[in-house]
Amino acid sequence: MFWRKRIYLDRAAGAAGNPSSPHEEGRRAKAMLENARTDIARLVEVQSDDVIFTSGATESNALAILGHVRARRAAAYGKAHVLYLPTAHASIVENMQLLAAEGVSIEALPIRAGQVDTDKLSNMLRRETMLVSMDAVCGETGIVWNTREIAEVLQNASDGGATERILLHVDASQAPLTEKITRTHFGADLLTLDASKVGVTRGIGALVAHRSIAIASLYRGGGQERTLRPGTEAPELALSFSAALRAAVLGRATFRAAAKRDRANLIHAITDTVPNVYIQEGRAQAPHILNLSFPGRDTDYLVALLDEVGFAVSTRSACETDSEDGSRVVFALTGDRERARATLRISWDSRVRSRSLARFAAALARGIAFIDSMGRR
């Protein structure tokens, strides 16, 4: 017996081809999802089962931080100590604050000369330390953090018997365009990735974590994603995510070399024409992100002026643009409130040409000159 046309009578499943459904459409959706999972796992050099799909980096970070600490805290009779990078994305910093409200002891990682001070870190570890959470590349400044050095400190502490095993969570969502993204490259136990940072797809990300790592689900509602992230998966988004991530990996060397040249030229053009400008950077740097401070200038107004002439830039992370204190990240790095209140972040990908950045530098100089002239009136 056969049918000319399949009739879909499982609309209540939530989508045509729910990956959890047993029929042909469901199996096809499941295959798409698992193909994407396998592809991402190969790029990160982990097992397919290690890849947990989420809605994006914010959810992945929450699952890593809250999920792991809550799971281990239940077995440790409530005692817990965690450390975090104070310049990290709000989804790390604010989840740390949530843990603090739950009675967890939290401390900021010490920063010196654009890197985490590993000597001081060694002295901060305790028997109840469970987790260190940080980003691989700062989304505001482009600083590439010394995650592997931190992983070594944590490993030495555990090997020496000073602590139980301390896990390292790394948010690598800003890394794929210019850095290797394998789990071992970062020395990470838990790794966050986000589709929106490598392509046009929004609404999907991943947490990479081996099944042996204790993680408590943040909510209930189904058995998807190892029961850690209930809810119907999005196979089409997963495939777009894996394709964009693969393209980023394949194009990384070429883009990194071009971005390095463009960044140097951009800095030269700006510092030659704009007085009193500061650059925020670290020991290692992602070349496609440039963070500048123009003390005494209204950079929110500068962003508007640049927008009018066709250039989209920001003062800081879009998740924190409502802050009146300026950039939390720049203040944590410099301790200078004036620099933190007058920041501009410039970031680009392979679709932006060198000549466009040169035009931007000229427009920026004109905008600063106009703002300065208004101040002299």
C-alpha positions in Angstrom: 0.0 0.0 0.0 1.3 3.5 -0.8 0.1 7.1 -0.8 0.6 9.7 -3.4 0.9 12.5 -0.8 1.7 12.5 2.8 -0.8 14.2 5.1 0.6 15.8 8.2 -1.7 15.2 11.1 0.7 16.0 13.9 0.4 19.8 14.0 -0.1 19.7 17.8 3.6 18.5 18.1 4.5 22.2 17.7 6.2 22.1 14.2 6.2 20.2 11.0 8.8 17.6 11.7 9.4 17.8 15.5 12.7 16.0 16.1 11.1 14.1 19.0 8.3 12.7 16.8 8.5 9.0 15.5 7.1 9.5 12.0 9.0 10.2 8.8 8.9 14.0 9.2 10.2 13.7 12.7 13.0 11.3 11.7 14.0 13.7 9.0 14.1 16.6 11.5 16.0 14.5 14.0 18.6 13.7 11.3 19.1 17.4 10.5 19.6 18.1 14.2 22.1 15.3 14.8 24.0 16.1 11.6 24.4 19.7 12.9 25.4 18.4 16.3 28.0 16.1 14.8 29.5 18.8 12.6 29.9 21.2 15.5 31.4 18.5 17.7 34.0 17.8 15.0 34.9 21.5 14.8 35.3 21.7 18.6 37.0 18.3 18.7 34.6 16.7 21.2 32.0 13.9 21.1 28.6 14.6 19.5 26.9 13.9 22.8 28.9 16.8 24.4 27.0 19.4 22.3 23.9 20.8 24.0 21.8 23.2 21.9 20.4 26.3 23.6 18.8 29.5 22.4 22.2 31.4 22.5 25.2 32.3 24.6 23.2 33.8 27.4 21.3 30.6 28.0 24.5 28.5 27.6 26.3 30.6 30.1 23.5 30.4 32.6 23.3 26.6 32.2 27.0 26.3 32.7 27.3 28.6 35.7 24.0 28.0 37.5 23.5 24.5 36.4 27.0 23.3 37.4 27.3 25.1 40.7 23.8 24.2 41.9 24.4 20.5 41.0 27.7 20.4 42.9 26.5 22.5 45.8 23.7 20.0 46.5 26.4 17.4 47.0 28.7 19.7 49.0 26.2 20.6 51.7 25.8 24.2 50.4 29.4 25.3 50.4 30.6 26.8 47.2 33.1 29.3 45.9 33.4 30.5 42.3 35.5 33.0 40.4 34.7 35.1 37.3 36.2 37.6 35.0 34.8 41.0 35.9 35.1 42.1 32.2 33.1 39.2 30.9 29.7 39.5 29.3 26.7 40.4 31.5 25.4 36.8 31.2 28.4 35.7 33.2 28.6 38.6 35.7 24.9 38.8 36.5 24.6 35.0 36.9 27.5 35.2 39.4 25.5 37.9 41.3 22.5 35.5 41.3 24.7 32.8 42.8 25.8 35.3 45.5 22.2 36.0 46.3 21.8 32.2 46.8 24.7 32.2 49.3 27.6 31.3 47.1 30.9 33.0 47.7 32.0 34.8 44.5 35.2 36.6 43.6 36.4 38.5 40.6 39.5 37.2 38.9 42.5 39.6 39.2 43.7 41.4 36.1 47.2 42.7 35.4 48.6 44.0 32.1 45.7 42.8 30.0 45.6 39.2 31.3 44.4 37.3 34.3 47.1 37.3 37.1 47.6 33.6 37.6 49.9 34.0 40.6 47.2 35.8 42.5 44.6 33.3 41.2 46.6 30.4 42.8 46.3 32.0 46.2 42.5 32.6 45.8 41.6 29.0 45.3 39.9 27.2 48.2 38.8 23.6 49.0 35.2 24.7 48.1 36.1 26.4 44.8 34.0 24.8 42.1 34.2 26.9 39.0 36.0 29.7 37.2 34.0 31.4 34.5 35.3 33.8 31.9 35.2 34.6 28.2 37.8 33.7 25.6 37.6 37.0 23.7 36.2 40.1 25.3 33.3 41.3 23.1 34.0 45.0 24.0 37.8 45.2 23.8 38.8 42.2 21.8 41.3 41.1 24.5 42.1 37.4 24.1 42.4 36.0 27.6 44.9 33.5 28.9 42.4 30.7 29.4 45.0 27.9 29.1 47.2 29.3 31.7 44.2 29.5 34.1 43.3 25.9 33.2 46.9 24.9 34.2 46.6 26.6 37.6 43.3 24.8 38.3 44.7 21.5 37.2 47.8 22.0 39.5 45.6 22.9 42.4 43.5 19.7 41.9 46.6 17.5 41.4 48.2 18.9 44.5 45.1 18.0 46.6 44.5 21.6 47.6 41.0 21.5 46.1 38.4 19.2 44.5 38.4 19.4 40.8 37.8 23.0 39.7 36.1 23.4 36.3 36.8 26.1 33.8 33.9 27.6 31.8 34.8 29.6 28.8 32.4 31.7 26.8 34.0 31.4 23.3 31.1 33.1 21.4 33.4 36.0 20.2 36.3 33.7 19.2 35.5 31.8 16.0 36.3 34.5 13.5 39.9 34.9 14.6 40.8 32.1 17.1 40.8 28.3 17.2 37.7 26.9 18.8 38.7 23.5 20.0 37.9 22.7 23.6 41.5 21.8 24.4 42.7 25.1 22.8 41.0 27.0 25.6 41.6 24.4 28.3 37.9 24.5 28.9 35.6 22.0 30.6 32.5 23.8 29.6 32.4 25.9 26.4 29.9 28.4 25.1 29.2 29.1 21.4 26.7 31.4 19.8 25.4 31.4 16.2 24.8 35.2 16.0 28.5 35.9 16.4 29.5 33.9 13.3 26.7 34.6 10.9 23.2 36.0 10.5 21.4 33.3 12.4 20.0 34.3 15.7 18.2 32.2 18.4 20.6 29.3 18.7 23.8 28.5 20.6 25.5 25.6 22.3 27.0 24.6 25.5 29.8 22.0 25.1 30.0 19.8 28.2 30.9 16.1 28.7 28.1 14.0 30.2 30.2 13.3 33.2 30.0 17.0 34.3 27.3 17.6 36.9 24.7 20.1 35.5 21.3 20.7 36.9 18.6 21.8 34.5 17.4 25.4 35.0 13.8 24.4 34.3 11.5 21.5 33.4 9.5 20.7 30.4 10.8 17.7 28.4 13.7 15.3 27.9 15.4 17.2 25.0 19.2 17.9 25.1 20.0 15.3 27.7 17.1 16.7 29.8 19.2 19.8 30.4 17.5 22.1 28.0 13.8 21.1 27.6 11.9 22.4 24.6 11.4 21.6 21.0 14.7 21.9 19.1 15.2 23.9 15.9 16.9 21.7 13.3 17.0 24.4 10.6 18.7 26.8 13.0 21.1 24.1 14.1 22.1 23.4 10.5 22.6 27.1 9.8 24.7 27.4 13.0 27.0 24.5 12.1 27.4 25.8 8.5 28.3 29.3 9.7 30.7 27.9 12.4 32.4 25.8 9.8 32.8 28.8 7.4 34.3 30.8 10.2 36.8 28.0 11.0 37.8 27.6 7.3 38.1 31.4 6.8 39.8 32.2 10.1 43.5 32.4 8.9 42.6 34.6 5.9 40.3 36.9 7.9 42.7 37.2 10.8 45.6 38.3 8.6 43.4 40.9 6.8 41.9 42.2 10.0 45.3 42.6 11.6 46.4 44.9 8.8 43.1 46.8 8.8 43.3 47.3 12.5 46.8 48.7 12.4 45.8 51.1 9.5 42.7 52.1 11.4 44.6 52.9 14.6 47.2 54.9 12.6 44.5 56.9 10.8 42.6 57.7 14.0 45.5 58.5 16.2 47.1 60.8 13.5 43.9 62.9 13.3 42.2 62.7 16.6 43.8 64.1 19.8 43.4 62.6 23.3 42.4 59.1 22.3 43.1 55.9 24.2 43.1 52.3 23.1 41.9 49.4 25.3 43.8 46.2 24.5 45.5 43.3 26.2 48.6 41.1 25.9 46.8 39.2 23.1 44.2 40.8 20.8 41.5 39.7 18.4 42.2 42.0 15.4 38.7 42.7 14.3 37.6 44.5 17.5 38.9 47.9 18.4 37.9 49.7 21.6 38.7 53.4 21.9 38.1 56.1 24.6 37.7 59.8 23.8 37.7 61.4 27.3 35.6 64.5 27.5 33.5 63.7 24.4 30.0 62.5 24.3 30.4 59.2 22.4 26.7 58.5 22.4 26.3 61.6 20.3 29.3 60.5 18.2 27.5 57.2 17.5 24.5 59.2 16.3 26.7 61.4 14.1 28.3 58.3 12.5 25.0 56.6 12.1 23.7 59.6 10.1 26.6 59.1 7.6 26.2 55.4 7.3 28.4 53.8 9.9 26.9 51.5 12.6 29.1 51.4 15.7 28.4 51.2 19.5 29.8 52.5 22.7 29.7 49.1 24.4 27.9 45.8 24.6 24.3 46.0 23.5 23.3 44.2 26.7 24.5 47.1 28.8 23.8 50.3 26.8 21.4 51.6 29.4 24.2 52.1 32.0 24.9 55.7 32.9 28.3 54.8 34.3 29.8 54.0 30.9 31.5 50.8 30.1 31.8 48.3 33.0 34.4 46.5 31.1 36.7 49.4 30.4 36.4 50.6 34.0 37.4 47.2 35.2 40.4 47.2 33.0 41.6 50.8 33.5 40.0 52.0 36.8 39.4 55.3 34.8 35.8 56.5 34.9 36.3 59.2 32.3 37.7 56.6 29.8 34.8 54.3 30.7 32.2 57.0 30.0 33.6 57.9 26.6 34.1 54.6 24.7 33.6 53.5 21.2 33.6 49.9 20.0 34.4 49.2 16.3 34.1 45.6 15.1 33.8 44.0 11.7 33.9 40.8 9.7 35.1 39.6 6.3 32.3 41.5 4.5 33.8 44.9 5.5 36.4 46.2 3.0 39.6 48.1 3.9 38.4 51.1 2.0 35.2 51.2 4.1 37.3 51.3 7.3 39.4 54.1 5.8 36.2 56.1 5.1 35.0 55.4 8.6 38.3 56.8 10.1 37.7 60.0 8.1 34.1 60.2 9.3 35.2 59.6 12.9 37.7 62.4 12.7 35.1 64.8 11.4 32.7 63.8 14.1 35.2 64.3 16.9 36.2 67.7 15.4 32.6 68.8 15.4 32.0 67.7 19.0 35.2 69.5 20.1 34.1 72.6 18.3 30.8 72.6 20.0 32.6 72.4 23.4 34.6 75.5 22.5 31.6 77.6 21.8 
